[in-house]
């Protein structure tokens, strides 16, 4: 059912089914609609959070499929997620309190209307494209987003129901991806990137990542420059694909834990 592509970081470059992120898109959309119709979904001044999230994820999946079919240039992919920011802007405008952004050591910054038309679109554009750039190492584009989602869920108990089902399915896809049995493709990476960005806006949390790619010397990953996290980890240090992914996932987990500890209510530490 799914087209197969070569795994560039495996000896012999075996063919692996690609594009299974579509399963995540379909499952998550149905799940969120069921949450909405069940009447247990949280709402912001009458604006449905699950429906808003479902629309954003659907667009993320569509954008990924469009990229697979047409091989979109980066100047188009960089700005296409801005379209998905429209329902988030509408949801954010329903709650005036969301125009404030709290930054560690700096304090709370009030953006006013700039939050709707600048901050929200930037969050969507940067996070979605950053997650898409994680592709290349088996498990990197699935494990790291899962860690971030778990951290966001920890800080957003009232919206926990929105991500329980999608997270479980994504973890199953991540397990297969780590083993090199499947690729989630652009549909999956764009959809999960849109999930993180949208969920962060809906729950009033912000996050971004930075990653690039390395070369494969036939047995292990190695880099001759230090321009990103991956190339820094593998700089003149040959690692297996799983070792590189494990190190980067651990780094992601450490920063996610720091973010959780910073955002947790301070009385917990009293």
N, C-alpha and C positions, 0 to 999 in steps of 0.2 A: 504493500500500500504506500510505502514511503520511499522516495528516491534514496539511493545509497551514494555516499561520497567517501573518498579515501581519508583515512586517519593519518595525517601528515606526521604525527609524532610517534608512530609505531613502525617497527621494522617490517618491511614488506608492504606498508601502507594498505592494510586491509580495508574493505568497504564496510561502512557502517550506516545504518538507517538514519536519515536526517529529517528534521522538521517535526519531531514528536512534541515540540512545544505547543502545537495546535491542540493536542489533547488537554493541556493545561488551560488554554484559552476557552475551549468549549465547556470543560467541567466547571471552571471557575464562574463562567457566565451563568450557567444553569444554577449553580450553588447560590450565587448572590441573588438571583431572581427568586429562588425558593425562600431565602432568608427574608426578602422583601415581602413576599406574599404571606409569609407566616405571621407577620405582624410583630416579630420580636426584634426587628432591626432598629438601630438608633437613627434618629433624624435630627437635622439642624434646622430649626424653625420651619419645619415642613418639607425640607429638602432631603431626599432619601440618600443616605450614605452608600448603601449597597448598590443602588442603581447607578449612582455617580461613578463608583469604583468599577462596576461592570462595563459601563460605556468606555471608560479609559482603557481598560484591559482589552476590550474588543478592538479598539483602534490600534493599540500596540500590536496585537496579533495580525491585524490587517496590514499594518505598515511593514511587519516582518515578512509576510507573504509577498507583498509588493516588491520588497527588496530582493527576495529570492527569485522572483519572476523577471524583474527588470534590471537587477544589479544596480540599484540607485547610487548615484554619486554622493559623496559625503556632504556636499553643500546642500543637497535636498534632504538627506536623512537627518542632518543636524537640526533643521528647523521644522520638519514635519510634526514632531511631537507637540509643537505649540498648539496645533489644532485640538489635541486632547486636553489641553489646559482649559479650554472654554467651560466644560461642565464643572471643573474644579473652581474656576473663578466664580461661577454662579453660586456654588455651594459656600465658598468662602465669604462672599458678599452677604450671605444670609446670617452671618455671625460677625458683627463688627469687632469682637474681641480678637479675632484671628489676624488682625493687622499688625499686632505686636510680635516681634521676634526676640527671644532671649538668647544672649550669647555669653558663654563663660568668660569671666573676668572683665567683661565689658558692661553687661547689664541688659536691660530691655530697651529695644529700639522700636519706636512707633513709626511705621511706614505709611500709615493712612491708606489712601487709594493706590499708592505705588505698590503696596503689597499685592493687590489683585492683578494689576496689569504688568508688573515687572518681576516681583519675587516668585509668585506661583509659576508663571511661564518659564522662568529660569530654572527653577527646581525640576520641573518636568523635562525640559530640554537637556539639562546637564546630566541628571541621574539616568534617564533612559538611554542616552547615547553612551554614557560611561559603562553601564552594564552590558550593552551590546559589544563594547570593545573588549570585554572579558573573554570573548570566544577565542579559542585557539588551543587551550589546554583542557583535557578531559576533567571535568568537575569544577573548573574555576568559575564558569558562568552559571553554575547551579548551586554549588556549595556556599560561595560567598553571599549571594542574594538571600539564601535560606538563613544564614547567620544574622543578616541585617533584619530580616522580617521577624525572626524570633525576638530580637532586641526591641523592635518597635512594638511587638505584641506585649512584651513584658511591661512596657511603659503605657500601654493603652488598654487597660482592662475592660473598659466599657465598649470597646470596639473589637474585642477578642474574637467574637463569633464570626466576624467577617472573614478572618484569615485561617481559621482552624482547618476547614476542608481543603482549601487551596494549598496550604502549607504541607499537609500530609501527602497530597498528590505530588507536589513539587519535590519533596524529600524522596519519594519513590523514583521519580525521574532522575534526581541527582544521584541516587545510588547506582542506577544503570549507567548514567553518564560517566561517573567516576571509573567504572569498570570498562569503559570504552565500548559499551554495547549499543548505545544510542547517542545521537546529538539532538539537542532541542532546537537548533537552527535559529535563524533570525526571528522567526515567529515567537519562539520561546524567550529569547533574550530581550526582545523589545517588550513583550508582554510582561515579563517579570520586572523589567526596569520600570515600566509604567505602573506596575503594582506597587513597587516601593515608593515611587514619587507620589502617587495618588494617596496611598495610605498615610504617608508622612504629612501631606497637606491636610487630609481629613482628620487626622489625630493631632495635628499641630506639632509635628516633629519633622526635623530636616536632616538630610544625610546625603553624602556623595562619595564617590570612589574614583580612583585613578589607576589605570593599568595600560599596558601595551603588549608587545609580543617579543619572542626570542626565536633563535634558530635551533635546529635539531641536527646534531652531528652524526646521526646514524644510530646512536645508542642512548645518549643523554642530551638534555637541554643545556645550552651554554650561550653566554652573551659576551660580546666584546665592547659593550658600552653600558652606561648607567643612565638611561633616559626615562625609566619608569620603575615601578615596584618590581615587576617581573625581571627586568634586565638587571636591576640592582641585586636581586636575590641570586641570579645565575651568573653574575659577572665573574668571569674566569673561574667559575665554580660549577663544573658539570654536575647536574642533578637529574634524576629520573623525573618523568612527568609527574608522578604521584608525589614525589618529595617536594617539588616546586609548588604544586597545588596545596599540599599540606602546610607548608611554611606560610604561604600567602593567606590561606584560610585561618591559620592561627593568628596572624597579624590582624586580620579583619575581626576575629573574635575578641582580641584584646581591646581594640578600639571600640568595638560594640559594647563591651563590658564597661569601659570607661564612660561611654555615653549614657549607659543605663544608670551607673552610680551617680553621675552628675545630675541626671534628671529626676532621680528618685526623691521623694519628700525627705528633707533633712531630718525631721523627727525620728526617722527610722534609724538614724545613726546616733541618736541621743542615748 
